[in-house]
Amino acid sequence: MGNYFFDFDDTICESRHIYAASVQKTFEARGVKVPSTEDIYQAMGIPIDVSIARWAQ
C-alpha cells in the first residue's frame, strides 16, 4: 500500500469554528484583545505572524 495525502480541513471536515475558538481562548488567556470570529476567518490561509499582527492593531 502506498502513501496517500489529502486535505482534511474544510474538505473532509468543517473545522474553521474549532480553529477560531482556539485562537480566541488563547488570546483571552493571555489577556489581550480577542479577535472576532469573522476576523479570524478572513485571516485563514495567510501566515500566522501576519494574522497576529493584523489582529493586534
PDB file of N, CA, C and O in Angstrom:
ATOM      1  N   MET A   1       0.851  -1.185   0.000  1.00  0.00           N
ATOM      2  CA  MET A   1       0.000   0.000   0.000  1.00  0.00           C
ATOM      3  C   MET A   1       0.893   1.243   0.000  1.00  0.00           C
ATOM      4  O   MET A   1       1.851   1.329   0.768  1.00  0.00           O
ATOM      5  N   GLY A   2       0.577   2.175  -0.844  1.00  0.00           N
ATOM      6  CA  GLY A   2       1.359   3.402  -0.961  1.00  0.00           C
ATOM      7  C   GLY A   2       0.930   4.454   0.046  1.00  0.00           C
ATOM      8  O   GLY A   2       0.029   4.234   0.856  1.00  0.00           O
ATOM      9  N   ASN A   3       1.580   5.578  -0.018  1.00  0.00           N
ATOM     10  CA  ASN A   3       1.236   6.714   0.836  1.00  0.00           C
ATOM     11  C   ASN A   3       0.157   7.554   0.174  1.00  0.00           C
ATOM     12  O   ASN A   3       0.107   7.682  -1.049  1.00  0.00           O
ATOM     13  N   TYR A   4      -0.696   8.116   0.998  1.00  0.00           N
ATOM     14  CA  TYR A   4      -1.759   8.979   0.498  1.00  0.00           C
ATOM     15  C   TYR A   4      -1.739  10.290   1.266  1.00  0.00           C
ATOM     16  O   TYR A   4      -1.551  10.306   2.483  1.00  0.00           O
ATOM     17  N   PHE A   5      -1.931  11.367   0.563  1.00  0.00           N
ATOM     18  CA  PHE A   5      -2.019  12.687   1.166  1.00  0.00           C
ATOM     19  C   PHE A   5      -3.374  13.274   0.795  1.00  0.00           C
ATOM     20  O   PHE A   5      -3.830  13.146  -0.342  1.00  0.00           O
ATOM     21  N   PHE A   6      -4.001  13.908   1.752  1.00  0.00           N
ATOM     22  CA  PHE A   6      -5.285  14.535   1.461  1.00  0.00           C
ATOM     23  C   PHE A   6      -5.449  15.783   2.314  1.00  0.00           C
ATOM     24  O   PHE A   6      -4.804  15.931   3.351  1.00  0.00           O
ATOM     25  N   ASP A   7      -6.308  16.663   1.871  1.00  0.00           N
ATOM     26  CA  ASP A   7      -6.613  17.908   2.570  1.00  0.00           C
ATOM     27  C   ASP A   7      -7.803  17.651   3.482  1.00  0.00           C
ATOM     28  O   ASP A   7      -8.930  17.507   3.009  1.00  0.00           O
ATOM     29  N   PHE A   8      -7.561  17.593   4.773  1.00  0.00           N
ATOM     30  CA  PHE A   8      -8.618  17.274   5.729  1.00  0.00           C
ATOM     31  C   PHE A   8      -9.469  18.497   6.073  1.00  0.00           C
ATOM     32  O   PHE A   8     -10.695  18.463   5.959  1.00  0.00           O
ATOM     33  N   ASP A   9      -8.801  19.585   6.499  1.00  0.00           N
ATOM     34  CA  ASP A   9      -9.524  20.774   6.956  1.00  0.00           C
ATOM     35  C   ASP A   9     -10.325  21.413   5.833  1.00  0.00           C
ATOM     36  O   ASP A   9      -9.804  21.718   4.760  1.00  0.00           O
ATOM     37  N   ASP A  10     -11.596  21.603   6.111  1.00  0.00           N
ATOM     38  CA  ASP A  10     -12.554  22.236   5.199  1.00  0.00           C
ATOM     39  C   ASP A  10     -12.766  21.472   3.894  1.00  0.00           C
ATOM     40  O   ASP A  10     -13.427  21.977   2.987  1.00  0.00           O
ATOM     41  N   THR A  11     -12.223  20.276   3.790  1.00  0.00           N
ATOM     42  CA  THR A  11     -12.509  19.407   2.649  1.00  0.00           C
ATOM     43  C   THR A  11     -13.315  18.213   3.138  1.00  0.00           C
ATOM     44  O   THR A  11     -14.406  17.938   2.637  1.00  0.00           O
ATOM     45  N   ILE A  12     -12.773  17.515   4.111  1.00  0.00           N
ATOM     46  CA  ILE A  12     -13.459  16.364   4.693  1.00  0.00           C
ATOM     47  C   ILE A  12     -14.223  16.782   5.946  1.00  0.00           C
ATOM     48  O   ILE A  12     -15.277  16.224   6.251  1.00  0.00           O
ATOM     49  N   CYS A  13     -13.697  17.753   6.659  1.00  0.00           N
ATOM     50  CA  CYS A  13     -14.283  18.182   7.933  1.00  0.00           C
ATOM     51  C   CYS A  13     -14.316  19.709   8.006  1.00  0.00           C
ATOM     52  O   CYS A  13     -13.315  20.371   7.730  1.00  0.00           O
ATOM     53  N   GLU A  14     -15.449  20.253   8.371  1.00  0.00           N
ATOM     54  CA  GLU A  14     -15.574  21.697   8.583  1.00  0.00           C
ATOM     55  C   GLU A  14     -14.978  22.012   9.957  1.00  0.00           C
ATOM     56  O   GLU A  14     -15.583  21.699  10.982  1.00  0.00           O
ATOM     57  N   SER A  15     -13.812  22.621   9.978  1.00  0.00           N
ATOM     58  CA  SER A  15     -13.102  22.824  11.244  1.00  0.00           C
ATOM     59  C   SER A  15     -12.787  24.291  11.542  1.00  0.00           C
ATOM     60  O   SER A  15     -12.103  24.586  12.522  1.00  0.00           O
ATOM     61  N   ARG A  16     -13.270  25.199  10.720  1.00  0.00           N
ATOM     62  CA  ARG A  16     -12.954  26.621  10.932  1.00  0.00           C
ATOM     63  C   ARG A  16     -13.383  27.099  12.312  1.00  0.00           C
ATOM     64  O   ARG A  16     -12.656  27.841  12.971  1.00  0.00           O
ATOM     65  N   HIS A  17     -14.562  26.674  12.748  1.00  0.00           N
ATOM     66  CA  HIS A  17     -15.076  27.134  14.038  1.00  0.00           C
ATOM     67  C   HIS A  17     -14.206  26.648  15.202  1.00  0.00           C
ATOM     68  O   HIS A  17     -14.084  27.339  16.214  1.00  0.00           O
ATOM     69  N   ILE A  18     -13.604  25.467  15.063  1.00  0.00           N
ATOM     70  CA  ILE A  18     -12.724  24.943  16.109  1.00  0.00           C
ATOM     71  C   ILE A  18     -11.444  25.782  16.168  1.00  0.00           C
ATOM     72  O   ILE A  18     -10.981  26.143  17.250  1.00  0.00           O
ATOM     73  N   TYR A  19     -10.884  26.084  15.009  1.00  0.00           N
ATOM     74  CA  TYR A  19      -9.681  26.922  14.947  1.00  0.00           C
ATOM     75  C   TYR A  19      -9.967  28.299  15.541  1.00  0.00           C
ATOM     76  O   TYR A  19      -9.178  28.811  16.336  1.00  0.00           O
ATOM     77  N   ALA A  20     -11.096  28.900  15.155  1.00  0.00           N
ATOM     78  CA  ALA A  20     -11.443  30.235  15.653  1.00  0.00           C
ATOM     79  C   ALA A  20     -11.589  30.224  17.171  1.00  0.00           C
ATOM     80  O   ALA A  20     -11.091  31.123  17.849  1.00  0.00           O
ATOM     81  N   ALA A  21     -12.262  29.226  17.701  1.00  0.00           N
ATOM     82  CA  ALA A  21     -12.443  29.136  19.154  1.00  0.00           C
ATOM     83  C   ALA A  21     -11.109  28.985  19.876  1.00  0.00           C
ATOM     84  O   ALA A  21     -10.910  29.571  20.941  1.00  0.00           O
ATOM     85  N   SER A  22     -10.200  28.211  19.308  1.00  0.00           N
ATOM     86  CA  SER A  22      -8.898  28.022  19.964  1.00  0.00           C
ATOM     87  C   SER A  22      -8.079  29.313  19.949  1.00  0.00           C
ATOM     88  O   SER A  22      -7.399  29.625  20.927  1.00  0.00           O
ATOM     89  N   VAL A  23      -8.139  30.057  18.856  1.00  0.00           N
ATOM     90  CA  VAL A  23      -7.442  31.347  18.795  1.00  0.00           C
ATOM     91  C   VAL A  23      -8.026  32.295  19.839  1.00  0.00           C
ATOM     92  O   VAL A  23      -7.283  32.950  20.571  1.00  0.00           O
ATOM     93  N   GLN A  24      -9.345  32.367  19.909  1.00  0.00           N
ATOM     94  CA  GLN A  24      -9.991  33.277  20.850  1.00  0.00           C
ATOM     95  C   GLN A  24      -9.672  32.915  22.302  1.00  0.00           C
ATOM     96  O   GLN A  24      -9.410  33.801  23.116  1.00  0.00           O
ATOM     97  N   LYS A  25      -9.692  31.626  22.631  1.00  0.00           N
ATOM     98  CA  LYS A  25      -9.369  31.204  24.001  1.00  0.00           C
ATOM     99  C   LYS A  25      -7.913  31.506  24.349  1.00  0.00           C
ATOM    100  O   LYS A  25      -7.609  31.880  25.482  1.00  0.00           O
ATOM    101  N   THR A  26      -7.022  31.346  23.387  1.00  0.00           N
ATOM    102  CA  THR A  26      -5.609  31.643  23.619  1.00  0.00           C
ATOM    103  C   THR A  26      -5.405  33.130  23.884  1.00  0.00           C
ATOM    104  O   THR A  26      -4.702  33.501  24.824  1.00  0.00           O
ATOM    105  N   PHE A  27      -6.013  33.980  23.066  1.00  0.00           N
ATOM    106  CA  PHE A  27      -5.889  35.424  23.261  1.00  0.00           C
ATOM    107  C   PHE A  27      -6.492  35.831  24.608  1.00  0.00           C
ATOM    108  O   PHE A  27      -5.910  36.635  25.336  1.00  0.00           O
ATOM    109  N   GLU A  28      -7.653  35.275  24.933  1.00  0.00           N
ATOM    110  CA  GLU A  28      -8.308  35.593  26.202  1.00  0.00           C
ATOM    111  C   GLU A  28      -7.427  35.182  27.385  1.00  0.00           C
ATOM    112  O   GLU A  28      -7.291  35.938  28.347  1.00  0.00           O
ATOM    113  N   ALA A  29      -6.834  34.000  27.318  1.00  0.00           N
ATOM    114  CA  ALA A  29      -5.972  33.513  28.399  1.00  0.00           C
ATOM    115  C   ALA A  29      -4.743  34.393  28.586  1.00  0.00           C
ATOM    116  O   ALA A  29      -4.208  34.498  29.690  1.00  0.00           O
ATOM    117  N   ARG A  30      -4.299  35.024  27.506  1.00  0.00           N
ATOM    118  CA  ARG A  30      -3.129  35.908  27.565  1.00  0.00           C
ATOM    119  C   ARG A  30      -3.502  37.339  27.939  1.00  0.00           C
ATOM    120  O   ARG A  30      -2.628  38.188  28.115  1.00  0.00           O
ATOM    121  N   GLY A  31      -4.809  37.603  28.061  1.00  0.00           N
ATOM    122  CA  GLY A  31      -5.255  38.927  28.472  1.00  0.00           C
ATOM    123  C   GLY A  31      -5.136  39.988  27.403  1.00  0.00           C
ATOM    124  O   GLY A  31      -4.992  41.172  27.708  1.00  0.00           O
ATOM    125  N   VAL A  32      -5.195  39.567  26.139  1.00  0.00           N
ATOM    126  CA  VAL A  32      -5.119  40.533  25.041  1.00  0.00           C
ATOM    127  C   VAL A  32      -6.446  40.571  24.288  1.00  0.00           C
ATOM    128  O   VAL A  32      -7.292  39.689  24.437  1.00  0.00           O
ATOM    129  N   LYS A  33      -6.606  41.611  23.477  1.00  0.00           N
ATOM    130  CA  LYS A  33      -7.837  41.790  22.705  1.00  0.00           C
ATOM    131  C   LYS A  33      -8.123  40.540  21.870  1.00  0.00           C
ATOM    132  O   LYS A  33      -7.262  40.057  21.135  1.00  0.00           O
ATOM    133  N   VAL A  34      -9.338  40.033  21.998  1.00  0.00           N
ATOM    134  CA  VAL A  34      -9.739  38.809  21.302  1.00  0.00           C
ATOM    135  C   VAL A  34     -10.308  39.168  19.930  1.00  0.00           C
ATOM    136  O   VAL A  34     -11.251  39.954  19.843  1.00  0.00           O
ATOM    137  N   PRO A  35      -9.749  38.603  18.858  1.00  0.00           N
ATOM    138  CA  PRO A  35     -10.279  38.890  17.522  1.00  0.00           C
ATOM    139  C   PRO A  35     -11.651  38.238  17.335  1.00  0.00           C
ATOM    140  O   PRO A  35     -11.940  37.195  17.921  1.00  0.00           O
ATOM    141  N   SER A  36     -12.474  38.859  16.526  1.00  0.00           N
ATOM    142  CA  SER A  36     -13.797  38.296  16.246  1.00  0.00           C
ATOM    143  C   SER A  36     -13.655  37.045  15.382  1.00  0.00           C
ATOM    144  O   SER A  36     -12.637  36.839  14.721  1.00  0.00           O
ATOM    145  N   THR A  37     -14.679  36.232  15.402  1.00  0.00           N
ATOM    146  CA  THR A  37     -14.680  35.026  14.574  1.00  0.00           C
ATOM    147  C   THR A  37     -14.513  35.399  13.106  1.00  0.00           C
ATOM    148  O   THR A  37     -13.773  34.735  12.379  1.00  0.00           O
ATOM    149  N   GLU A  38     -15.187  36.445  12.668  1.00  0.00           N
ATOM    150  CA  GLU A  38     -15.088  36.873  11.267  1.00  0.00           C
ATOM    151  C   GLU A  38     -13.670  37.321  10.920  1.00  0.00           C
ATOM    152  O   GLU A  38     -13.168  37.011   9.840  1.00  0.00           O
ATOM    153  N   ASP A  39     -13.020  38.051  11.833  1.00  0.00           N
ATOM    154  CA  ASP A  39     -11.629  38.463  11.591  1.00  0.00           C
ATOM    155  C   ASP A  39     -10.712  37.252  11.449  1.00  0.00           C
ATOM    156  O   ASP A  39      -9.811  37.241  10.611  1.00  0.00           O
ATOM    157  N   ILE A  40     -10.946  36.248  12.260  1.00  0.00           N
ATOM    158  CA  ILE A  40     -10.137  35.025  12.185  1.00  0.00           C
ATOM    159  C   ILE A  40     -10.385  34.317  10.862  1.00  0.00           C
ATOM    160  O   ILE A  40      -9.437  33.888  10.203  1.00  0.00           O
ATOM    161  N   TYR A  41     -11.640  34.192  10.467  1.00  0.00           N
ATOM    162  CA  TYR A  41     -11.962  33.530   9.195  1.00  0.00           C
ATOM    163  C   TYR A  41     -11.297  34.247   8.019  1.00  0.00           C
ATOM    164  O   TYR A  41     -10.784  33.601   7.106  1.00  0.00           O
ATOM    165  N   GLN A  42     -11.304  35.580   8.044  1.00  0.00           N
ATOM    166  CA  GLN A  42     -10.714  36.347   6.944  1.00  0.00           C
ATOM    167  C   GLN A  42      -9.202  36.181   6.870  1.00  0.00           C
ATOM    168  O   GLN A  42      -8.610  36.344   5.803  1.00  0.00           O
ATOM    169  N   ALA A  43      -8.575  35.858   7.998  1.00  0.00           N
ATOM    170  CA  ALA A  43      -7.120  35.719   8.028  1.00  0.00           C
ATOM    171  C   ALA A  43      -6.649  34.295   7.743  1.00  0.00           C
ATOM    172  O   ALA A  43      -5.448  34.058   7.618  1.00  0.00           O
ATOM    173  N   MET A  44      -7.562  33.362   7.642  1.00  0.00           N
ATOM    174  CA  MET A  44      -7.165  31.972   7.397  1.00  0.00           C
ATOM    175  C   MET A  44      -6.515  31.857   6.023  1.00  0.00           C
ATOM    176  O   MET A  44      -7.003  32.411   5.038  1.00  0.00           O
ATOM    177  N   GLY A  45      -5.410  31.130   5.979  1.00  0.00           N
ATOM    178  CA  GLY A  45      -4.702  30.936   4.725  1.00  0.00           C
ATOM    179  C   GLY A  45      -3.495  31.844   4.549  1.00  0.00           C
ATOM    180  O   GLY A  45      -2.688  31.640   3.642  1.00  0.00           O
ATOM    181  N   ILE A  46      -3.371  32.843   5.412  1.00  0.00           N
ATOM    182  CA  ILE A  46      -2.177  33.688   5.361  1.00  0.00           C
ATOM    183  C   ILE A  46      -1.270  33.297   6.533  1.00  0.00           C
ATOM    184  O   ILE A  46      -1.750  32.693   7.492  1.00  0.00           O
ATOM    185  N   PRO A  47       0.012  33.621   6.481  1.00  0.00           N
ATOM    186  CA  PRO A  47       0.916  33.230   7.567  1.00  0.00           C
ATOM    187  C   PRO A  47       0.435  33.734   8.931  1.00  0.00           C
ATOM    188  O   PRO A  47      -0.076  34.848   9.045  1.00  0.00           O
ATOM    189  N   ILE A  48       0.601  32.907   9.953  1.00  0.00           N
ATOM    190  CA  ILE A  48       0.090  33.233  11.286  1.00  0.00           C
ATOM    191  C   ILE A  48       0.712  34.504  11.854  1.00  0.00           C
ATOM    192  O   ILE A  48       0.036  35.245  12.567  1.00  0.00           O
ATOM    193  N   ASP A  49       1.981  34.775  11.557  1.00  0.00           N
ATOM    194  CA  ASP A  49       2.590  36.000  12.081  1.00  0.00           C
ATOM    195  C   ASP A  49       1.934  37.242  11.480  1.00  0.00           C
ATOM    196  O   ASP A  49       1.822  38.271  12.146  1.00  0.00           O
ATOM    197  N   VAL A  50       1.508  37.147  10.242  1.00  0.00           N
ATOM    198  CA  VAL A  50       0.795  38.255   9.599  1.00  0.00           C
ATOM    199  C   VAL A  50      -0.590  38.404  10.230  1.00  0.00           C
ATOM    200  O   VAL A  50      -1.043  39.520  10.483  1.00  0.00           O
ATOM    201  N   SER A  51      -1.255  37.288  10.479  1.00  0.00           N
ATOM    202  CA  SER A  51      -2.582  37.316  11.104  1.00  0.00           C
ATOM    203  C   SER A  51      -2.527  37.964  12.480  1.00  0.00           C
ATOM    204  O   SER A  51      -3.331  38.841  12.794  1.00  0.00           O
ATOM    205  N   ILE A  52      -1.576  37.529  13.300  1.00  0.00           N
ATOM    206  CA  ILE A  52      -1.471  38.062  14.659  1.00  0.00           C
ATOM    207  C   ILE A  52      -1.176  39.556  14.629  1.00  0.00           C
ATOM    208  O   ILE A  52      -1.745  40.313  15.416  1.00  0.00           O
ATOM    209  N   ALA A  53      -0.305  39.985  13.743  1.00  0.00           N
ATOM    210  CA  ALA A  53      -0.014  41.417  13.617  1.00  0.00           C
ATOM    211  C   ALA A  53      -1.267  42.186  13.218  1.00  0.00           C
ATOM    212  O   ALA A  53      -1.499  43.289  13.711  1.00  0.00           O
ATOM    213  N   ARG A  54      -2.060  41.626  12.350  1.00  0.00           N
ATOM    214  CA  ARG A  54      -3.302  42.269  11.908  1.00  0.00           C
ATOM    215  C   ARG A  54      -4.288  42.377  13.072  1.00  0.00           C
ATOM    216  O   ARG A  54      -4.918  43.420  13.252  1.00  0.00           O
ATOM    217  N   TRP A  55      -4.427  41.316  13.858  1.00  0.00           N
ATOM    218  CA  TRP A  55      -5.371  41.324  14.981  1.00  0.00           C
ATOM    219  C   TRP A  55      -4.925  42.246  16.102  1.00  0.00           C
ATOM    220  O   TRP A  55      -5.760  42.743  16.858  1.00  0.00           O
ATOM    221  N   ALA A  56      -3.624  42.484  16.225  1.00  0.00           N
ATOM    222  CA  ALA A  56      -3.093  43.321  17.306  1.00  0.00           C
ATOM    223  C   ALA A  56      -3.335  44.810  17.076  1.00  0.00           C
ATOM    224  O   ALA A  56      -3.160  45.606  17.999  1.00  0.00           O
ATOM    225  N   GLN A  57      -3.728  45.198  15.885  1.00  0.00           N
ATOM    226  CA  GLN A  57      -3.934  46.619  15.578  1.00  0.00           C
ATOM    227  C   GLN A  57      -5.184  47.151  16.232  1.00  0.00           C
ATOM    228  O   GLN A  57      -5.509  48.328  16.079  1.00  0.00           O
TER     229      GLN A  57
END
